[in-house]
């Protein structure tokens, strides 16, 4: 039987404040199987950013369980979490997070340094990914020499360079215009459909989420909908319920 890439059960997360603990996620549970394309949506304060940080092993839950690619995240040390992130997850953020003084190929190759890979191999793999996102001819450019959409393509190439099991994208089109946003989402869909890469996308934009095949909607720290995108209710309908 195929193992889920993500399995979350009874996840609870709270933050300590001067006024006492504030719950952010409340009894959240779902699985993501290999090859799925899932959008996570919710209004500000719904807990989606906290959930993304937990999924990315950048934060830990207060209680509950999280299994990533078969590994019990709660049982791992900080070093083991860092290794798991590098081996399993590719991150794409709203801010492109590229090194301004490094070439595009060096930006893409950066995660491979932590794999101990030699420079020749790193650059060969980086250029393979730059070619895949249509930027091989720009490999010696700096980030400020290309457009925002091209920078996000570089960030996607960097996320894929380690051959991750899971691509986590946090508001990846937030800094892009509508046309460029659709181009980036088409690239995500292609990677999912052609290469079978599991994609989990955080977004507040319905037209961006519509590219996914499944929607998980959060409200007040709880899942209020989880199902095929084609059957997803509107945000207004969820609020009315």
C-alpha positions, -999 to +999 in steps of 0.1 A: +000+000+000+013+035-009+025+055+021+011+091+023+036+119+018+018+138+046-002+123+074-015+147+101-037+135+130-054+156+157-029+184+152-031+212+177-010+243+179-010+271+204+012+301+211+020+315+245+011+352+250+010+375+281-028+369+281-024+332+281-022+305+254-038+313+220-049+283+199-042+286+162-048+250+149-075+228+165-077+191+159-065+193+122-062+161+104-057+150+067-034+130+044-017+139+011-009+110-012+020+109-037+011+129-069-017+150-054-020+187-060-036+203-030-045+239-023-049+251+013-070+283+016-084+303+044-089+339+056-063+358+075-060+342+110-073+309+099-041+291+107-029+283+071+005+299+075+011+281+108+000+249+091+025+255+063+053+261+088+045+228+104+043+209+071+077+224+062+092+213+095+099+249+103+077+247+134+063+219+156+028+212+168+018+215+204+002+181+202-010+156+177+011+137+151+027+146+118+043+120+095+063+132+065+073+106+039+069+079+067+090+098+093+075+108+126+084+145+126+077+149+164+104+123+172+132+140+153+160+162+165+167+196+150+195+182+129+173+154+117+145+178+108+170+199+088+181+167+069+145+157+063+137+191+049+166+189+025+158+154+014+121+155+011+108+191+006+113+218-020+101+253-009+087+281-030+079+313-012+061+346-020+094+364-018+118+347-042+146+346-016+174+346-043+210+356-035+214+390-052+251+387-060+250+350-072+243+339-107+210+321-114+228+287-117+245+292-084+212+302-068+196+270-081+226+248-071+227+261-035+207+233-018+230+208-033+259+222-013+242+207+018+242+173+001+280+174-002+278+174-040+308+187-060+305+220-079+306+204-114+278+181-105+258+209-088+260+232-118+251+204-142+220+196-122+212+234-118+214+240-155+192+209-161+165+226-140+170+261-155+164+245-189+133+228-175+118+262-165+129+279-197+159+300-183+190+280-194+201+309-216+201+332-185+222+310-162+249+336-158+225+365-151+219+379-116+184+380-102+181+418-107+186+413-144+154+393-149+117+398-143+097+388-112+081+359-130+115+347-141+128+350-106+100+328-093+109+303-120+144+303-107+130+297-072+110+268-085+141+253-102+160+257-069+131+239-050+133+210-075+170+206-078+172+181-049+144+159-065+120+164-036+090+142-028+070+173-019+068+208-033+055+233-007+045+267-021+035+295+002+016+323-017+040+317-047+022+343-069+017+370-043+043+393-058+033+387-095+008+402-119-022+382-131-007+370-164+026+359-148+007+342-119-011+321-144+021+311-161+036+300-128+005+280-119+007+263-153+042+253-145+031+238-111+003+219-129+028+206-155+053+195-128+024+177-110+009+161-141+040+153-161+065+144-133+041+133-106+055+158-080+033+162-050+023+199-046+008+216-016+000+252-022-010+279+003-030+308-013-058+332-006-067+336-043-095+314-056-083+316-092-048+304-081-063+276-060-085+265-089-053+250-106-052+224-078-072+192-079-081+192-042-090+220-017-085+221+020-102+252+035-094+264+070-114+287+092-106+296+128-080+269+130-102+240+118-107+223+085-142+233+072-138+216+038-116+189+023-124+175-011-120+177-049-116+212-062-146+207-086-169+201-056-155+230-034-180+255-020-173+292-023-158+311+006-191+329+010-210+296+012-185+283+038-189+315+058-227+313+056-227+278+069 
